[in-house]
Amino acid sequence: MAVTIKDVAKKAGVSPSTVSRVLSNHPRISIETSRKVKEIMDQLGYHPNIMAKSLVSKTTNSICIMLPKSAEELFSNYFFMELIRGIVTQASKLGYDILISSGANEKEEVECVSRLLNGRRVDGVILLYSRKDDPVVRFLEENGHPFVLIGRSEHYPECLSVDNDNVQASYDATKHLISLGHERIGFVSGPPDLVVSRDRLKGYMSALNDSGLEMRPEWIVEGEFLQESGYRAMSFFMNLPNRPTAIVVIDDVVAFGVLRGLHELKYKVPEDLCLVSFNNIPIAELSTPPLSSIDIGIYNLGYTASQVLIQAIQNNNDKKYQRRQIIPHRLIVRDSSMYSVSKK
């Protein structure tokens, strides 16, 4: 016979309602009582009936992670894996399960979140990306569904979001290269419809402008968050008659493609070209040479996004909480940019 809440309550010496509150992580249940009840659950092998609990509470204790539509980009970039690790860690601590979904295009993405939320399969959504005019964000915002955006929305600035100050981060990366004496600095960007690409390009351009340096359109190359984009960018850059002496690259994985392209073209880093990129993934320091990179706190982005979303769910999407969380960044200087123009 299956173990019931009443069995757990009797063994623990508490009421069935107390056991229910422990299961829902009720704030008025003491840590000691919660620990005792959970130990009894383990001893008796009790597993809550999620469906029955959902019908009573009208919640699922599940959240959805909406992935970018490019599976190639997702599974070849450590950024997304570390982001998801942070989300799952915090959600698990708070008793929430994770459902991961995606769509082949924007229409499918909207249909997916609509089906999951209106069908009460999840309580809220975390978006791992931020587009310029995102129909998924528009649907979630206009229908009052709890969601958190990792990034920022230009059209809905008051939506819950967790982000870095990407303009300042890119400004800092560019200023670092300027401090080494570089005056011809290029930028390898991401897709132009992504807000992070636009913000980092803005920071790069602001740093050049504040330093009185020239910004040439041919020194900016757009692509995807893939190694191949960095590789193709180098074929273009190094054939320019007046090529850059340093480059800001939007992502470490893209920077690995830059390094591969430069190696095949027989150029040395940092002697022939200095690099600074973003994200500071673990293998950045293992590349040849080790990459200078902006550490954006990837794990903390995911962990905080999960925490913020669950808080919104538990407080009925109350608007009084801080709407935008900024995770601090820092520049990690390594060999790829440790070369001053003055040494040439």
Secondary structure, DSSP 8 states (H G I E B T S, - for coil): ----HHHHHHHHTS-HHHHHHHHTT-TTS-HHHHHHHHHHHHHHT----HHHHHHHHS--SEEEEE--S-HHHHHT-HHHHHHHHHHHHHHHHTT-EEEEE--SSHHHHHHHHHHHHHTTS-SEEEES--BTT-HHHHHHHHTT--EEEES--SS-TTS-EEE--HHHHHHHHHHHHHHTT---EEEE---TTBHHHHHHHHHHHHHHHHTT----GGGEE---SSHHHHHHHHHHHTTSTT--SEEEES-HHHHHHHHHHHHHTT--TTTT-EEEEES--GGGGGSSS--EEEE--HHHHHHHHHHHHHHHHHTTT-TTS-SEEE---EEE--GGG---GGG-
